[in-house]
Every structure is written in structure tokens, then in C-alpha cells.
Amino acid sequence: MKTVSQRHMNWYLANTERGVSMRELSRIAGVHCSSVSRAIRLVEDARGVDDSLPKVKGQPNGKPAPTPHSNTSSLPPLPLPLSTL
């Protein structure tokens, strides 16, 4: 299994916690959308077998998944700013 990088984790958190689309993440990072999609899938797969990865609100604990946010100013910051993704 491939290793999850901090970049992959940031994409995953931006997508799941903040509702940033994979397309937008790919534009910001300057990569193809499929690269972001594969990275997010890698994190999702790794979360199933690695308890050291952070838990995401609304995922495995049975609570509803978060909805996309139009105003992300009230959310806590990501580990790295989106511009460094």
C-alpha cells in the first residue's frame, strides 16, 4: 500500500471537511483532477486500516457527513494553507 503524504491528507480534509471540490483542489495545486481523486481515495483506503490517521467529523462515527461550506472563514485552519497544496 502507498504511503499517505501530508499533501494527500490536506486534499482529503479540504474536500471532506470544507467541501472544496476535487476540481478546485486540482486547479489550486496545478495537477490533474484524477491525481487529486486518487490521492483522496488513497487516504480513504488508508483510514480503513490505519487508526493513526485523523478521524473526520461525520464519517465513521455515524454522524452525518458535513455539507459543503460556502463560507469557510469560521472553520479551523487546515494543516497547510490551500495555496500550498
mmCIF file as gemmi writes it, N, C-alpha and C atoms, coordinates in Angstrom:
data_model
loop_
_atom_site.group_PDB
_atom_site.id
_atom_site.type_symbol
_atom_site.label_atom_id
_atom_site.label_alt_id
_atom_site.label_comp_id
_atom_site.label_asym_id
_atom_site.label_entity_id
_atom_site.label_seq_id
_atom_site.pdbx_PDB_ins_code
_atom_site.Cartn_x
_atom_site.Cartn_y
_atom_site.Cartn_z
_atom_site.occupancy
_atom_site.B_iso_or_equiv
_atom_site.pdbx_formal_charge
_atom_site.auth_seq_id
_atom_site.auth_asym_id
_atom_site.pdbx_PDB_model_num
ATOM 1 N N . MET Axp A 1 ? 0.842 -1.178 0 1 0 ? 1 A 1
ATOM 2 C CA . MET Axp A 1 ? 0 0 0 1 0 ? 1 A 1
ATOM 3 C C . MET Axp A 1 ? 0.889 1.245 0 1 0 ? 1 A 1
ATOM 4 N N . LYS Axp A 2 ? 0.484 2.251 -0.762 1 0 ? 2 A 1
ATOM 5 C CA . LYS Axp A 2 ? 1.232 3.505 -0.821 1 0 ? 2 A 1
ATOM 6 C C . LYS Axp A 2 ? 1.088 4.282 0.482 1 0 ? 2 A 1
ATOM 7 N N . THR Axp A 3 ? 2.073 5.128 0.745 1 0 ? 3 A 1
ATOM 8 C CA . THR Axp A 3 ? 2.064 5.961 1.941 1 0 ? 3 A 1
ATOM 9 C C . THR Axp A 3 ? 1.246 7.225 1.691 1 0 ? 3 A 1
ATOM 10 N N . VAL Axp A 4 ? 0.492 7.617 2.694 1 0 ? 4 A 1
ATOM 11 C CA . VAL Axp A 4 ? -0.304 8.843 2.618 1 0 ? 4 A 1
ATOM 12 C C . VAL Axp A 4 ? 0.604 10.015 2.981 1 0 ? 4 A 1
ATOM 13 N N . SER Axp A 5 ? 0.716 10.98 2.079 1 0 ? 5 A 1
ATOM 14 C CA . SER Axp A 5 ? 1.546 12.158 2.347 1 0 ? 5 A 1
ATOM 15 C C . SER Axp A 5 ? 0.704 13.251 3.01 1 0 ? 5 A 1
ATOM 16 N N . GLN Axp A 6 ? 1.386 14.234 3.545 1 0 ? 6 A 1
ATOM 17 C CA . GLN Axp A 6 ? 0.681 15.371 4.145 1 0 ? 6 A 1
ATOM 18 C C . GLN Axp A 6 ? -0.151 16.096 3.082 1 0 ? 6 A 1
ATOM 19 N N . ARG Axp A 7 ? 0.359 16.161 1.88 1 0 ? 7 A 1
ATOM 20 C CA . ARG Axp A 7 ? -0.375 16.808 0.785 1 0 ? 7 A 1
ATOM 21 C C . ARG Axp A 7 ? -1.686 16.075 0.515 1 0 ? 7 A 1
ATOM 22 N N . HIS Axp A 8 ? -1.62 14.741 0.465 1 0 ? 8 A 1
ATOM 23 C CA . HIS Axp A 8 ? -2.823 13.946 0.237 1 0 ? 8 A 1
ATOM 24 C C . HIS Axp A 8 ? -3.827 14.168 1.366 1 0 ? 8 A 1
ATOM 25 N N . MET Axp A 9 ? -3.328 14.188 2.606 1 0 ? 9 A 1
ATOM 26 C CA . MET Axp A 9 ? -4.205 14.395 3.75 1 0 ? 9 A 1
ATOM 27 C C . MET Axp A 9 ? -4.865 15.779 3.678 1 0 ? 9 A 1
ATOM 28 N N . ASN Axp A 10 ? -4.108 16.79 3.262 1 0 ? 10 A 1
ATOM 29 C CA . ASN Axp A 10 ? -4.682 18.136 3.136 1 0 ? 10 A 1
ATOM 30 C C . ASN Axp A 10 ? -5.778 18.175 2.078 1 0 ? 10 A 1
ATOM 31 N N . TRP Axp A 11 ? -5.557 17.509 0.954 1 0 ? 11 A 1
ATOM 32 C CA . TRP Axp A 11 ? -6.587 17.447 -0.081 1 0 ? 11 A 1
ATOM 33 C C . TRP Axp A 11 ? -7.831 16.755 0.464 1 0 ? 11 A 1
ATOM 34 N N . TYR Axp A 12 ? -7.631 15.653 1.154 1 0 ? 12 A 1
ATOM 35 C CA . TYR Axp A 12 ? -8.738 14.893 1.724 1 0 ? 12 A 1
ATOM 36 C C . TYR Axp A 12 ? -9.541 15.76 2.699 1 0 ? 12 A 1
ATOM 37 N N . LEU Axp A 13 ? -8.84 16.438 3.618 1 0 ? 13 A 1
ATOM 38 C CA . LEU Axp A 13 ? -9.518 17.274 4.604 1 0 ? 13 A 1
ATOM 39 C C . LEU Axp A 13 ? -10.22 18.466 3.953 1 0 ? 13 A 1
ATOM 40 N N . ALA Axp A 14 ? -9.577 19.071 2.968 1 0 ? 14 A 1
ATOM 41 C CA . ALA Axp A 14 ? -10.215 20.192 2.268 1 0 ? 14 A 1
ATOM 42 C C . ALA Axp A 14 ? -11.492 19.727 1.579 1 0 ? 14 A 1
ATOM 43 N N . ASN Axp A 15 ? -11.454 18.539 1.002 1 0 ? 15 A 1
ATOM 44 C CA . ASN Axp A 15 ? -12.608 18.007 0.29 1 0 ? 15 A 1
ATOM 45 C C . ASN Axp A 15 ? -13.712 17.57 1.246 1 0 ? 15 A 1
ATOM 46 N N . THR Axp A 16 ? -13.376 16.84 2.294 1 0 ? 16 A 1
ATOM 47 C CA . THR Axp A 16 ? -14.401 16.29 3.177 1 0 ? 16 A 1
ATOM 48 C C . THR Axp A 16 ? -14.864 17.275 4.243 1 0 ? 16 A 1
ATOM 49 N N . GLU Axp A 17 ? -13.956 18.036 4.814 1 0 ? 17 A 1
ATOM 50 C CA . GLU Axp A 17 ? -14.313 18.944 5.91 1 0 ? 17 A 1
ATOM 51 C C . GLU Axp A 17 ? -14.807 20.304 5.412 1 0 ? 17 A 1
ATOM 52 N N . ARG Axp A 18 ? -14.237 20.769 4.328 1 0 ? 18 A 1
ATOM 53 C CA . ARG Axp A 18 ? -14.577 22.116 3.847 1 0 ? 18 A 1
ATOM 54 C C . ARG Axp A 18 ? -15.449 22.126 2.601 1 0 ? 18 A 1
ATOM 55 N N . GLY Axp A 19 ? -15.591 20.985 1.96 1 0 ? 19 A 1
ATOM 56 C CA . GLY Axp A 19 ? -16.437 20.925 0.778 1 0 ? 19 A 1
ATOM 57 C C . GLY Axp A 19 ? -15.793 21.496 -0.474 1 0 ? 19 A 1
ATOM 58 N N . VAL Axp A 20 ? -14.46 21.614 -0.488 1 0 ? 20 A 1
ATOM 59 C CA . VAL Axp A 20 ? -13.767 22.098 -1.682 1 0 ? 20 A 1
ATOM 60 C C . VAL Axp A 20 ? -13.779 20.966 -2.7 1 0 ? 20 A 1
ATOM 61 N N . SER Axp A 21 ? -14.223 21.257 -3.915 1 0 ? 21 A 1
ATOM 62 C CA . SER Axp A 21 ? -14.325 20.211 -4.93 1 0 ? 21 A 1
ATOM 63 C C . SER Axp A 21 ? -12.945 19.728 -5.367 1 0 ? 21 A 1
ATOM 64 N N . MET Axp A 22 ? -12.904 18.501 -5.85 1 0 ? 22 A 1
ATOM 65 C CA . MET Axp A 22 ? -11.647 17.941 -6.36 1 0 ? 22 A 1
ATOM 66 C C . MET Axp A 22 ? -11.132 18.77 -7.531 1 0 ? 22 A 1
ATOM 67 N N . ARG Axp A 23 ? -12.034 19.263 -8.326 1 0 ? 23 A 1
ATOM 68 C CA . ARG Axp A 23 ? -11.637 20.091 -9.466 1 0 ? 23 A 1
ATOM 69 C C . ARG Axp A 23 ? -10.941 21.367 -9 1 0 ? 23 A 1
ATOM 70 N N . GLU Axp A 24 ? -11.518 22.012 -7.969 1 0 ? 24 A 1
ATOM 71 C CA . GLU Axp A 24 ? -10.914 23.231 -7.43 1 0 ? 24 A 1
ATOM 72 C C . GLU Axp A 24 ? -9.562 22.923 -6.783 1 0 ? 24 A 1
ATOM 73 N N . LEU Axp A 25 ? -9.476 21.832 -6.057 1 0 ? 25 A 1
ATOM 74 C CA . LEU Axp A 25 ? -8.193 21.439 -5.459 1 0 ? 25 A 1
ATOM 75 C C . LEU Axp A 25 ? -7.134 21.209 -6.533 1 0 ? 25 A 1
ATOM 76 N N . SER Axp A 26 ? -7.538 20.592 -7.633 1 0 ? 26 A 1
ATOM 77 C CA . SER Axp A 26 ? -6.574 20.338 -8.709 1 0 ? 26 A 1
ATOM 78 C C . SER Axp A 26 ? -6.11 21.637 -9.36 1 0 ? 26 A 1
ATOM 79 N N . ARG Axp A 27 ? -7.018 22.613 -9.483 1 0 ? 27 A 1
ATOM 80 C CA . ARG Axp A 27 ? -6.618 23.92 -10.026 1 0 ? 27 A 1
ATOM 81 C C . ARG Axp A 27 ? -5.617 24.608 -9.105 1 0 ? 27 A 1
ATOM 82 N N . ILE Axp A 28 ? -5.901 24.59 -7.805 1 0 ? 28 A 1
ATOM 83 C CA . ILE Axp A 28 ? -5.015 25.234 -6.832 1 0 ? 28 A 1
ATOM 84 C C . ILE Axp A 28 ? -3.639 24.579 -6.829 1 0 ? 28 A 1
ATOM 85 N N . ALA Axp A 29 ? -3.625 23.242 -6.871 1 0 ? 29 A 1
ATOM 86 C CA . ALA Axp A 29 ? -2.361 22.504 -6.785 1 0 ? 29 A 1
ATOM 87 C C . ALA Axp A 29 ? -1.629 22.42 -8.119 1 0 ? 29 A 1
ATOM 88 N N . GLY Axp A 30 ? -2.325 22.721 -9.215 1 0 ? 30 A 1
ATOM 89 C CA . GLY Axp A 30 ? -1.696 22.638 -10.525 1 0 ? 30 A 1
ATOM 90 C C . GLY Axp A 30 ? -1.472 21.214 -10.997 1 0 ? 30 A 1
ATOM 91 N N . VAL Axp A 31 ? -2.397 20.32 -10.608 1 0 ? 31 A 1
ATOM 92 C CA . VAL Axp A 31 ? -2.308 18.92 -11.027 1 0 ? 31 A 1
ATOM 93 C C . VAL Axp A 31 ? -3.621 18.516 -11.68 1 0 ? 31 A 1
ATOM 94 N N . HIS Axp A 32 ? -3.615 17.361 -12.323 1 0 ? 32 A 1
ATOM 95 C CA . HIS Axp A 32 ? -4.818 16.858 -12.967 1 0 ? 32 A 1
ATOM 96 C C . HIS Axp A 32 ? -5.816 16.416 -11.9 1 0 ? 32 A 1
ATOM 97 N N . CYS Axp A 33 ? -7.086 16.57 -12.196 1 0 ? 33 A 1
ATOM 98 C CA . CYS Axp A 33 ? -8.142 16.213 -11.248 1 0 ? 33 A 1
ATOM 99 C C . CYS Axp A 33 ? -8.048 14.741 -10.831 1 0 ? 33 A 1
ATOM 100 N N . SER Axp A 34 ? -7.633 13.875 -11.737 1 0 ? 34 A 1
ATOM 101 C CA . SER Axp A 34 ? -7.525 12.458 -11.389 1 0 ? 34 A 1
ATOM 102 C C . SER Axp A 34 ? -6.447 12.227 -10.329 1 0 ? 34 A 1
ATOM 103 N N . SER Axp A 35 ? -5.42 13.08 -10.281 1 0 ? 35 A 1
ATOM 104 C CA . SER Axp A 35 ? -4.383 12.955 -9.256 1 0 ? 35 A 1
ATOM 105 C C . SER Axp A 35 ? -4.965 13.232 -7.879 1 0 ? 35 A 1
ATOM 106 N N . VAL Axp A 36 ? -5.814 14.247 -7.796 1 0 ? 36 A 1
ATOM 107 C CA . VAL Axp A 36 ? -6.461 14.567 -6.525 1 0 ? 36 A 1
ATOM 108 C C . VAL Axp A 36 ? -7.424 13.446 -6.143 1 0 ? 36 A 1
ATOM 109 N N . SER Axp A 37 ? -8.174 12.949 -7.105 1 0 ? 37 A 1
ATOM 110 C CA . SER Axp A 37 ? -9.121 11.879 -6.848 1 0 ? 37 A 1
ATOM 111 C C . SER Axp A 37 ? -8.407 10.63 -6.316 1 0 ? 37 A 1
ATOM 112 N N . ARG Axp A 38 ? -7.301 10.258 -6.95 1 0 ? 38 A 1
ATOM 113 C CA . ARG Axp A 38 ? -6.54 9.083 -6.495 1 0 ? 38 A 1
ATOM 114 C C . ARG Axp A 38 ? -5.979 9.295 -5.095 1 0 ? 38 A 1
ATOM 115 N N . ALA Axp A 39 ? -5.486 10.514 -4.82 1 0 ? 39 A 1
ATOM 116 C CA . ALA Axp A 39 ? -4.923 10.813 -3.506 1 0 ? 39 A 1
ATOM 117 C C . ALA Axp A 39 ? -5.993 10.732 -2.419 1 0 ? 39 A 1
ATOM 118 N N . ILE Axp A 40 ? -7.168 11.259 -2.703 1 0 ? 40 A 1
ATOM 119 C CA . ILE Axp A 40 ? -8.259 11.219 -1.733 1 0 ? 40 A 1
ATOM 120 C C . ILE Axp A 40 ? -8.697 9.779 -1.5 1 0 ? 40 A 1
ATOM 121 N N . ARG Axp A 41 ? -8.776 9.002 -2.557 1 0 ? 41 A 1
ATOM 122 C CA . ARG Axp A 41 ? -9.136 7.587 -2.417 1 0 ? 41 A 1
ATOM 123 C C . ARG Axp A 41 ? -8.083 6.835 -1.611 1 0 ? 41 A 1
ATOM 124 N N . LEU Axp A 42 ? -6.807 7.18 -1.807 1 0 ? 42 A 1
ATOM 125 C CA . LEU Axp A 42 ? -5.717 6.565 -1.053 1 0 ? 42 A 1
ATOM 126 C C . LEU Axp A 42 ? -5.887 6.84 0.449 1 0 ? 42 A 1
ATOM 127 N N . VAL Axp A 43 ? -6.219 8.071 0.801 1 0 ? 43 A 1
ATOM 128 C CA . VAL Axp A 43 ? -6.43 8.416 2.215 1 0 ? 43 A 1
ATOM 129 C C . VAL Axp A 43 ? -7.633 7.658 2.761 1 0 ? 43 A 1
ATOM 130 N N . GLU Axp A 44 ? -8.717 7.602 1.992 1 0 ? 44 A 1
ATOM 131 C CA . GLU Axp A 44 ? -9.912 6.886 2.439 1 0 ? 44 A 1
ATOM 132 C C . GLU Axp A 44 ? -9.597 5.407 2.682 1 0 ? 44 A 1
ATOM 133 N N . ASP Axp A 45 ? -8.845 4.811 1.778 1 0 ? 45 A 1
ATOM 134 C CA . ASP Axp A 45 ? -8.461 3.407 1.934 1 0 ? 45 A 1
ATOM 135 C C . ASP Axp A 45 ? -7.564 3.217 3.149 1 0 ? 45 A 1
ATOM 136 N N . ALA Axp A 46 ? -6.619 4.135 3.333 1 0 ? 46 A 1
ATOM 137 C CA . ALA Axp A 46 ? -5.68 4.036 4.453 1 0 ? 46 A 1
ATOM 138 C C . ALA Axp A 46 ? -6.399 4.227 5.783 1 0 ? 46 A 1
ATOM 139 N N . ARG Axp A 47 ? -7.409 5.078 5.83 1 0 ? 47 A 1
ATOM 140 C CA . ARG Axp A 47 ? -8.154 5.304 7.069 1 0 ? 47 A 1
ATOM 141 C C . ARG Axp A 47 ? -8.828 4.027 7.536 1 0 ? 47 A 1
ATOM 142 N N . GLY Axp A 48 ? -9.159 3.162 6.604 1 0 ? 48 A 1
ATOM 143 C CA . GLY Axp A 48 ? -9.807 1.907 6.964 1 0 ? 48 A 1
ATOM 144 C C . GLY Axp A 48 ? -8.883 0.935 7.678 1 0 ? 48 A 1
ATOM 145 N N . VAL Axp A 49 ? -7.574 1.086 7.509 1 0 ? 49 A 1
ATOM 146 C CA . VAL Axp A 49 ? -6.621 0.141 8.104 1 0 ? 49 A 1
ATOM 147 C C . VAL Axp A 49 ? -5.634 0.789 9.061 1 0 ? 49 A 1
ATOM 148 N N . ASP Axp A 50 ? -5.593 2.113 9.139 1 0 ? 50 A 1
ATOM 149 C CA . ASP Axp A 50 ? -4.596 2.8 9.959 1 0 ? 50 A 1
ATOM 150 C C . ASP Axp A 50 ? -5.293 3.738 10.938 1 0 ? 50 A 1
ATOM 151 N N . ASP Axp A 51 ? -5.326 3.351 12.201 1 0 ? 51 A 1
ATOM 152 C CA . ASP Axp A 51 ? -6.006 4.165 13.21 1 0 ? 51 A 1
ATOM 153 C C . ASP Axp A 51 ? -5.248 5.429 13.572 1 0 ? 51 A 1
ATOM 154 N N . SER Axp A 52 ? -4.013 5.585 13.099 1 0 ? 52 A 1
ATOM 155 C CA . SER Axp A 52 ? -3.251 6.783 13.435 1 0 ? 52 A 1
ATOM 156 C C . SER Axp A 52 ? -3.659 7.986 12.588 1 0 ? 52 A 1
ATOM 157 N N . LEU Axp A 53 ? -4.363 7.757 11.473 1 0 ? 53 A 1
ATOM 158 C CA . LEU Axp A 53 ? -4.817 8.872 10.643 1 0 ? 53 A 1
ATOM 159 C C . LEU Axp A 53 ? -5.975 9.573 11.352 1 0 ? 53 A 1
ATOM 160 N N . PRO Axp A 54 ? -6.058 10.891 11.215 1 0 ? 54 A 1
ATOM 161 C CA . PRO Axp A 54 ? -7.108 11.629 11.928 1 0 ? 54 A 1
ATOM 162 C C . PRO Axp A 54 ? -8.5 11.218 11.484 1 0 ? 54 A 1
ATOM 163 N N . LYS Axp A 55 ? -9.402 11.196 12.426 1 0 ? 55 A 1
ATOM 164 C CA . LYS Axp A 55 ? -10.8 10.903 12.132 1 0 ? 55 A 1
ATOM 165 C C . LYS Axp A 55 ? -11.466 12.183 11.634 1 0 ? 55 A 1
ATOM 166 N N . VAL Axp A 56 ? -12.375 12.026 10.704 1 0 ? 56 A 1
ATOM 167 C CA . VAL Axp A 56 ? -13.064 13.165 10.108 1 0 ? 56 A 1
ATOM 168 C C . VAL Axp A 56 ? -14.475 13.215 10.662 1 0 ? 56 A 1
ATOM 169 N N . LYS Axp A 57 ? -14.912 14.408 11.033 1 0 ? 57 A 1
ATOM 170 C CA . LYS Axp A 57 ? -16.262 14.571 11.566 1 0 ? 57 A 1
ATOM 171 C C . LYS Axp A 57 ? -17.282 13.984 10.602 1 0 ? 57 A 1
ATOM 172 N N . GLY Axp A 58 ? -18.217 13.234 11.16 1 0 ? 58 A 1
ATOM 173 C CA . GLY Axp A 58 ? -19.332 12.737 10.368 1 0 ? 58 A 1
ATOM 174 C C . GLY Axp A 58 ? -19.015 11.539 9.517 1 0 ? 58 A 1
ATOM 175 N N . GLN Axp A 59 ? -17.875 10.932 9.685 1 0 ? 59 A 1
ATOM 176 C CA . GLN Axp A 59 ? -17.557 9.787 8.85 1 0 ? 59 A 1
ATOM 177 C C . GLN Axp A 59 ? -17.846 8.467 9.579 1 0 ? 59 A 1
ATOM 178 N N . PRO Axp A 60 ? -16.887 7.833 10.251 1 0 ? 60 A 1
ATOM 179 C CA . PRO Axp A 60 ? -17.14 6.504 10.78 1 0 ? 60 A 1
ATOM 180 C C . PRO Axp A 60 ? -17.961 6.484 12.069 1 0 ? 60 A 1
ATOM 181 N N . ASN Axp A 61 ? -18.171 7.614 12.701 1 0 ? 61 A 1
ATOM 182 C CA . ASN Axp A 61 ? -18.856 7.619 13.987 1 0 ? 61 A 1
ATOM 183 C C . ASN Axp A 61 ? -20.377 7.665 13.86 1 0 ? 61 A 1
ATOM 184 N N . GLY Axp A 62 ? -20.906 7.604 12.657 1 0 ? 62 A 1
ATOM 185 C CA . GLY Axp A 62 ? -22.338 7.555 12.453 1 0 ? 62 A 1
ATOM 186 C C . GLY Axp A 62 ? -23.035 8.893 12.327 1 0 ? 62 A 1
ATOM 187 N N . LYS Axp A 63 ? -22.348 9.972 12.613 1 0 ? 63 A 1
ATOM 188 C CA . LYS Axp A 63 ? -22.961 11.292 12.451 1 0 ? 63 A 1
ATOM 189 C C . LYS Axp A 63 ? -23.006 11.644 10.975 1 0 ? 63 A 1
ATOM 190 N N . PRO Axp A 64 ? -23.924 12.514 10.562 1 0 ? 64 A 1
ATOM 191 C CA . PRO Axp A 64 ? -23.985 12.868 9.139 1 0 ? 64 A 1
ATOM 192 C C . PRO Axp A 64 ? -22.711 13.562 8.677 1 0 ? 64 A 1
ATOM 193 N N . ALA Axp A 65 ? -22.351 13.289 7.46 1 0 ? 65 A 1
ATOM 194 C CA . ALA Axp A 65 ? -21.165 13.925 6.869 1 0 ? 65 A 1
ATOM 195 C C . ALA Axp A 65 ? -21.407 15.416 6.743 1 0 ? 65 A 1
ATOM 196 N N . PRO Axp A 66 ? -20.344 16.226 6.875 1 0 ? 66 A 1
ATOM 197 C CA . PRO Axp A 66 ? -20.522 17.672 6.764 1 0 ? 66 A 1
ATOM 198 C C . PRO Axp A 66 ? -20.95 18.079 5.354 1 0 ? 66 A 1
ATOM 199 N N . THR Axp A 67 ? -21.711 19.148 5.287 1 0 ? 67 A 1
ATOM 200 C CA . THR Axp A 67 ? -22.119 19.663 3.986 1 0 ? 67 A 1
ATOM 201 C C . THR Axp A 67 ? -21.086 20.664 3.498 1 0 ? 67 A 1
ATOM 202 N N . PRO Axp A 68 ? -20.989 20.875 2.199 1 0 ? 68 A 1
ATOM 203 C CA . PRO Axp A 68 ? -20.036 21.865 1.688 1 0 ? 68 A 1
ATOM 204 C C . PRO Axp A 68 ? -20.325 23.243 2.273 1 0 ? 68 A 1
ATOM 205 N N . HIS Axp A 69 ? -19.274 23.969 2.552 1 0 ? 69 A 1
ATOM 206 C CA . HIS Axp A 69 ? -19.402 25.288 3.157 1 0 ? 69 A 1
ATOM 207 C C . HIS Axp A 69 ? -19.167 26.375 2.115 1 0 ? 69 A 1
ATOM 208 N N . SER Axp A 70 ? -20.069 27.314 2.068 1 0 ? 70 A 1
ATOM 209 C CA . SER Axp A 70 ? -19.851 28.435 1.17 1 0 ? 70 A 1
ATOM 210 C C . SER Axp A 70 ? -18.974 29.488 1.842 1 0 ? 70 A 1
ATOM 211 N N . ASN Axp A 71 ? -18.989 29.512 3.171 1 0 ? 71 A 1
ATOM 212 C CA . ASN Axp A 71 ? -18.153 30.446 3.914 1 0 ? 71 A 1
ATOM 213 C C . ASN Axp A 71 ? -17.276 29.637 4.852 1 0 ? 71 A 1
ATOM 214 N N . THR Axp A 72 ? -15.997 29.505 4.518 1 0 ? 72 A 1
ATOM 215 C CA . THR Axp A 72 ? -15.093 28.682 5.311 1 0 ? 72 A 1
ATOM 216 C C . THR Axp A 72 ? -14.346 29.479 6.358 1 0 ? 72 A 1
ATOM 217 N N . SER Axp A 73 ? -14.668 30.757 6.535 1 0 ? 73 A 1
ATOM 218 C CA . SER Axp A 73 ? -13.925 31.582 7.483 1 0 ? 73 A 1
ATOM 219 C C . SER Axp A 73 ? -14.131 31.136 8.925 1 0 ? 73 A 1
ATOM 220 N N . SER Axp A 74 ? -15.244 30.473 9.238 1 0 ? 74 A 1
ATOM 221 C CA . SER Axp A 74 ? -15.497 30.046 10.603 1 0 ? 74 A 1
ATOM 222 C C . SER Axp A 74 ? -14.892 28.681 10.907 1 0 ? 74 A 1
ATOM 223 N N . LEU Axp A 75 ? -14.336 28.016 9.913 1 0 ? 75 A 1
ATOM 224 C CA . LEU Axp A 75 ? -13.75 26.699 10.118 1 0 ? 75 A 1
ATOM 225 C C . LEU Axp A 75 ? -12.32 26.815 10.615 1 0 ? 75 A 1
ATOM 226 N N . PRO Axp A 76 ? -11.852 25.814 11.371 1 0 ? 76 A 1
ATOM 227 C CA . PRO Axp A 76 ? -10.454 25.847 11.801 1 0 ? 76 A 1
ATOM 228 C C . PRO Axp A 76 ? -9.534 25.709 10.592 1 0 ? 76 A 1
ATOM 229 N N . PRO Axp A 77 ? -8.311 26.2 10.695 1 0 ? 77 A 1
ATOM 230 C CA . PRO Axp A 77 ? -7.403 26.133 9.56 1 0 ? 77 A 1
ATOM 231 C C . PRO Axp A 77 ? -6.964 24.703 9.26 1 0 ? 77 A 1
ATOM 232 N N . LEU Axp A 78 ? -6.662 24.448 7.995 1 0 ? 78 A 1
ATOM 233 C CA . LEU Axp A 78 ? -6.071 23.179 7.603 1 0 ? 78 A 1
ATOM 234 C C . LEU Axp A 78 ? -4.618 23.162 8.058 1 0 ? 78 A 1
ATOM 235 N N . PRO Axp A 79 ? -3.992 21.975 8.109 1 0 ? 79 A 1
ATOM 236 C CA . PRO Axp A 79 ? -2.589 21.927 8.49 1 0 ? 79 A 1
ATOM 237 C C . PRO Axp A 79 ? -1.698 22.825 7.622 1 0 ? 79 A 1
ATOM 238 N N . LEU Axp A 80 ? -2.025 22.945 6.346 1 0 ? 80 A 1
ATOM 239 C CA . LEU Axp A 80 ? -1.309 23.828 5.436 1 0 ? 80 A 1
ATOM 240 C C . LEU Axp A 80 ? -2.343 24.667 4.685 1 0 ? 80 A 1
ATOM 241 N N . PRO Axp A 81 ? -2.027 25.894 4.327 1 0 ? 81 A 1
ATOM 242 C CA . PRO Axp A 81 ? -2.991 26.686 3.564 1 0 ? 81 A 1
ATOM 243 C C . PRO Axp A 81 ? -3.25 26.06 2.193 1 0 ? 81 A 1
ATOM 244 N N . LEU Axp A 82 ? -4.443 26.267 1.672 1 0 ? 82 A 1
ATOM 245 C CA . LEU Axp A 82 ? -4.811 25.681 0.381 1 0 ? 82 A 1
ATOM 246 C C . LEU Axp A 82 ? -3.819 26.08 -0.713 1 0 ? 82 A 1
ATOM 247 N N . SER Axp A 83 ? -3.237 27.263 -0.624 1 0 ? 83 A 1
ATOM 248 C CA . SER Axp A 83 ? -2.327 27.709 -1.659 1 0 ? 83 A 1
ATOM 249 C C . SER Axp A 83 ? -1.061 26.858 -1.736 1 0 ? 83 A 1
ATOM 250 N N . THR Axp A 84 ? -0.736 26.116 -0.67 1 0 ? 84 A 1
ATOM 251 C CA . THR Axp A 84 ? 0.468 25.277 -0.685 1 0 ? 84 A 1
ATOM 252 C C . THR Axp A 84 ? 0.151 23.848 -1.083 1 0 ? 84 A 1
ATOM 253 N N . LEU Axp A 85 ? -1.111 23.576 -1.398 1 0 ? 85 A 1
ATOM 254 C CA . LEU Axp A 85 ? -1.482 22.233 -1.793 1 0 ? 85 A 1
ATOM 255 C C . LEU Axp A 85 ? -0.975 22.007 -3.178 1 0 ? 85 A 1
